[in-house]
């Protein structure tokens, strides 16, 4: 049985100690006061789209009014929420942003405290309940149906879309879902249009990207996980005009967000551009990998090792992180193809 690329490897959600219930309640009360003040100032929010009915993998969630107090489970769900001017009560995020789960493109938009949850897939129901949300965002998360039912007893839950695999919710669809839940659909459309424009403009400025193949991979335990175009990281390269090489695309069954590649089959990573996502721990091993170094793509200078925040921007692939990541990754891709 092949080794599976687990959420611990590819998502690496932060694991922090759980806060005490009294501390959570105090944090929730402080944010409730702040959010109430914001709601008073924003009474013009659209309500014409309610009740809002949202179909997801576990059924249907119905919201009768715009959400005001939002707990975030999905690893990237806080980004569209902050972009729409609403403060998250909780967050998970990725391990390379351990304090708040927010990248540099979003951190300045957080004006108060939030409760850092220990897991997106196994979030403490008690932690979520303590902040008294009227909505739980779990669009880009790994919750199962049992955890969904538990959380639904606290507040309505927006889980991943029907027909999708965990952690593979589309950026535009997720943003618009959050916007509709807040009664801010037009604002959501403006945000998604701006993110799409960042990619469109980059492609127009770099016609050499057209017709090229590209791979985004993450090393783990001597293997590599290649992200499919359904995953945020694979979609980032796809939206810049790159396609998966046929050999690796043929192995994509659609059942997961990645394609597992063993050390014996690193030839499957061959492409016009190979983007390997590393950190301070894994980068030396990738640079010392002699089999990888012998791939034609690496020998001709097509290997890109983005810095951590660019990796973060690709991984989040949100309406906030896209402009940040595109502006930094595109010059590296252009250089790799030159």
ABEGO torsion letter per residue (X at the ends): XBBBBBAAAAAGBBBBBBBBAAAAAAAAAAAAAAAAAAAAAAAABBAAAOBBBBBBAAEBBBBABBBABBBBABAAAAAAAAAAGBBBABBAEBAABAAAGBBAAAAAABABBBBBBABAAABBAAAAAAAGBABBBAABBABBAAAAAAAAAABBBBBBBBGBBBGABBAAAAAAAAAAAAGAAAAAAAAAAAAAAAAAAAAAABAAABGBBBBBBBBBGGBBBBBBAABAAAAAAAAAGBBBBAAAAAABAGABABBBBBAAAAAAABBABBBBBBBAAAAAAAAABAAAAABAAAAAGABBBBBAAAAAAAAAGBAAAAAAAAAAAAAAAAAAAX
